[in-house]
């Protein structure tokens, strides 16, 4: 019994310099993936966010909700289409996206976090300005994702006002286009844009994978620390690809904008957020400028 108590005290002492270092600092956390499906699975993440706020950090949570959107679309008789990893969002689809993110997933997260600290839901389309996302296929032909946006500007004043009131903003990845319409935004891109604009100390991506892997077939081959140049080399070699690309792209842009460090960690590992931020070794991949 005494030994366990001593071990707990040692953990707190290990965390102390990190708590001191990050007090008053803003940390943007992007949360999504399959773990978002069941509140029982992500309660440890919400508690980590609450812990961060209680010890003086200023966390901002930005969440996805792709699986819930796909499920609602199927129930509505709508087919989900993806091109280059982005959901094609016509008028019917964007209505479902906005309803699910702003009025279902977001309130559920807010209600869970409010059990331990103050949280407020923020609709991304009230903060984030976008332009229509454009691109081409392998043949060089233009692709039309319809109401999918690329972030051009973020109004962070409402977020700072909430943080100043010791309230955690929970933000949906939606944007407002120049036509006044709501656009779907990749949540990784939205998190990176918010982190850059608000001058966050850290940007953390909670993912379905444990971090950047040296061997994609070996989940134990986590690369614990990388610099931007090394990341670019891994991209060129094809080690970093697919669903990891938006996270890594957002991380690199944030670092170039002055963010000191970004992290990619496994959302399913209990208290992975605290283990990454408040221990010497960490549990995922950190990317440094």
N, C-alpha and C positions, 0 to 999 in steps of 0.2 A: 504493500500500500504506500509506504513512505517512498520507495523507489519510483513508483509511478508518479507521485507528486513531484519529486525532484526532476523527473524527465519533462513533466509539463512546465515546470518553472524554467528549465533550460530552453524549451521551445520559445517561451515568452522573451527570455533574454536574447535569444538569437534574432527574434523579430524586432527588438527594441531599436537598433540603429536604423532599420528600414522605416519603421513608423516615424522616427524623428526626421528622417530625410525627406519623406513624402508628405509630411503634415502640411496642409494648405495647398497641395499640388492637385491639379486636375488630371484624372485618368479616364480615358474613353475606353469602354469595354464593348466589343461587338459580340453578340450572343445569338446563336442560331443552330440550325441543324436538327437532327432527329431528336435530340434530348429535349427540345422545346415542346415536344408533343405531350408530355405528361408532367404536371407540376410536381409530382412526387420525385421525379428524376432531377429536377433543377433546383430544388429547395436549398441544396448546399451552395449553389452559385449565388442565389439571392442572399443567403446568410453571409457569404463572403463580401458581397456588395455592401450589406449593412455594416459589417465589421469595418470596412474601409471608411465608410462615412463616420462611424462613431469615433474612430481614432484620428479624425481630422483631415482625411483625404476628401477630394471633391469628385466622386465618381459620376460618370454619365454612361448610361446603358443604352445601346442601340441594338435593336433586335430584328431578326428576320421573321419568317413564318411561311416558308414555301410549301411545306407539306400540308399545312392547314388550308392554304389557298387552293392547292391541287385537289384536296378532298372536297372543298366547297364547290369548286368548279364541276367536279364529277357529279356531285349531287344535283347541280343545276343543269346538267346535260351539256356542259361546255367542255371542249377538248383542250388540254394543255399542250402548247407547242413551245419548244425551246430551240433557239438558234444560237450557236456558239456560247451555250451556257446561260443565255438570258431568255426569260419568259416573254414570248410575243404577247403584247398587251393591247388588244383591240378595245373598243368601248365597253363591251360586255365584260371582258376580263378585268379591266382596270376598276370597274365598279365592284367586282368581287374582291380584288386586291385591297382596295381602300376599306371596304367593309370589314374584312377579316383582320387586317393589321390595326386599323384605328379603333375598331369597336369590339373586337374579340380578344386577340392575342395581347394587345397593349393593356387593356383593363385588367386582364388576368394577372399579368406580371406586376402591375401597380398594386393590386390587392394583396398579392403575396408579399411584396416588399414592405407594404404598409404595416405588416404585422410586427416588424422589428425596427423600422425607421420611416421617416417621411419620404414619400415618392409621389411624383406627378407625371401623368402621361402627356407627351408632347407629340402632336401630329407633325410629321416631317414636312408635309406640304404647306405648313404655316411658317417654316423656317428656311427651307432649302429651295433655291432657285436652280432650274435646270435648263438645258437645251436638249433638243431631240437627239437621242443616241444614233449615230450613223456608223456604217461599216460595210464591208464587202465580203462576198464568199470567196472560195478558193479560185473561182474562175474570174474574179474581179468584178462580179456583178453586185450592184448595191443591194443591201438587205434592209427591209423595213420592219423594225420591231414595234412600230406604231407608238403607243404611249409608254415608251421606255426612255428615261432621261439620263443625261450626263451632268453631274453637278458643276455649276458655275459659281455659285455663291451661297454662303450660309450666314444667316442672321443669328449670331450667338448671344445677343443681348438677353433674350428671354431665358436662355440656359444659365447665363451668369447670375441673373436675378434669382432663379431657383436655388442655385448653389449657394448664393449669399444667405439664403434663408435656411440653410442646412437641409435642403430637399434634393433628392436624387431625380434628375430628369430621365424619363424612359421614352426614347424617341423611335418613331416608326420610319422606315426607309422609303419615304415618298417625297416627291418634289413638285414644285409649281413651275409650269412652263411659261414661256412668253405669251402664249395664247390663253393663259389663265386656267388651263386644265391641269388635273392631277396626273403625274407621271410616276411609273414604277422606277425605283432606283435600286441598284445592287447594294445590299446592306453593307458589304465590305467597303465599297466605294464611299457610301454615306458616312461610315464611321471614320474613314481616313480624312474625309473633307471636314467633318466636325472637329476632329483632333487638330488638324492644321490650323483651322480658323480660330479656334479658341486657345491655341497655344498649349496644348496638353503636355504634361511631363512624359506620359506614357500612352501607348495605344496597344490594347490587348485584343487579340482575336481568339475567342473560345470556339473550338472547332470539333468536328467529328474525328479528327486524327490527333495523335499526341504531339505533333510538331512537324518540322521539316525532316524528312527521312533521307538518309544517304542511299538506302535501298527501299523502294516503294513496296516491295514484297516482304520486308522485315520490319515490323512495328517497333522492334527494339533498337533500330539503327537511328535513333533521334540525334540530330546535330544540335548540341545545346547552345552554341553561340556562333553567329555568323556576322561578317561585315558586308556592306552593300556590294562591294566588288565580288566577294565570294558567291553571293546570291545570284548575281548576274551570270557568273560562270556556270552555276548549277542550272539556270534557265537555259543557257546556250547548249548544255549537254543533255537537256530533256529530263533532268532529275526532278526539277520543279515544273509541273505542268497541270493542266486540267483545273479542277476546282480550287487548287492551291494558288493559282495565278492571281485572282482578284485580291486575295489577302496579301500576297507578297507585293503586288503592285501598289496597293494602298499603303503598305508599310514603307516601301521605298520612297513614295511621294511624301509621306509624313516625315521621314527622316531628312529628306532634302529641304523640307520646310522648317526644320529646326527642332522637331520632336527628338528627344534624346535616345529613346529606346522603344522598340516595339516587340511584342511577344505573340507567339502562336502556341496555344496549349490545348490540352484535351479537356473538353467540357464534361465528359463523363467521369473523370477521376475526381473523387470527393475532395472538395476544397482545393482544387488545382489552382485557383486564382490566388489564394493566400499562400500556397506553397511556392508559387512562382515569384510573387512579389516580396514575400517576407522571410525567405530562407536563403542561405548562402548558395545552395546548389541549384534550386529551381527544378521544374519538371517538364519544361517544354523547350521551345527554341526562342532565343532572343536574337534580334537583329539590331545591329548598331551601325551608326553612320561611319 
